[in-house]
Amino acid sequence: MFKNKTFYHQHIRKAIIAFGTIFNDINIERKNSSGAVAQTLRVPLAYSTKQKFLTRIARVADTSTRGEVALTLPRMGFEINGLNYDPGRKVGPINRHRVVGTGDDNNTVRSVFASAPWNIDLALYIFAKNQNDGLAIVEQILPYFNPDFNITINDLPEVGIKRDIKITLDNVNYEDEYEGEFANRISVIWTLNFTMRLNFYSHVSNVDVIKKAVVDAYNDPALSLSKTDLESGRVRATVQVNPNTATPADAYTFLEEFDEAFED
């Protein structure tokens, strides 16, 4: 099925890095009673599951016995929730993207079949100690998603494919996390769900360059069975690269020849 081809284009890894880059520079300001900025905090971001964060936050009250460092809030985390095929972006499976080789490989053309469109579902979690910190973070994100945000990813550098990836903010959810009595609120949690439209490519193959093509054409398909009748309207067209030593990266022209009376 896979033609014994091993490949790994790191599409999902690139998507995770690109997604995290969008949110890795968010700051909040805390003001004193006079309204002046007393503290500016950069909100940490990590690729981790929601449950892992909640477990760490719940342990904060017991750090004296566990010997652990308290998990400071606010902070953010994100994770992948799944992948779904997107038939609306499907193109012809036999379509190819081609690019001329470089360096010592300039006599070949690199080729890859059309990509398979898949959407990846991502969740961004915002953990804050109080409501104001959470709102300060959320309001720095929402204006940029209306509801889409585009980023450019170097999808397949082997064939020079760069693509603008659309990220859609699907919905925003809010919850309070408590421990024991409702008066003991551990954190405020905002969950932002996104859809990221990716494209997955198969292996990249090297295709030999064709420098000469010969085509026999017939006016009537039935006449193609008569190979001895030179009046059957057969034409042989020959197209050749000039000069013959040219590579795809060189400047070249084509020589064309037409022979209306030829023998097979």
Secondary structure as UniProt FT lines:
FT   TURN            3..4
FT   HELIX           11..23
FT   TURN            24..25
FT   STRAND          27..31
FT   TURN            33..34
FT   STRAND          37..42
FT   STRAND          45..47
FT   HELIX           50..58
FT   HELIX           60..62
FT   HELIX           63..66
FT   STRAND          75..85
FT   HELIX           87..89
FT   TURN            93..94
FT   STRAND          96..100
FT   HELIX           103..105
FT   TURN            106..107
FT   STRAND          108..113
FT   STRAND          116..128
FT   HELIX           131..141
FT   HELIX           142..144
FT   STRAND          148..156
FT   HELIX           157..159
FT   STRAND          161..178
FT   TURN            182..183
FT   STRAND          185..200
FT   STRAND          205..208
FT   STRAND          212..217
FT   HELIX           221..225
FT   TURN            230..231
FT   STRAND          235..242
FT   TURN            244..245
FT   TURN            248..249
FT   STRAND          253..259
//
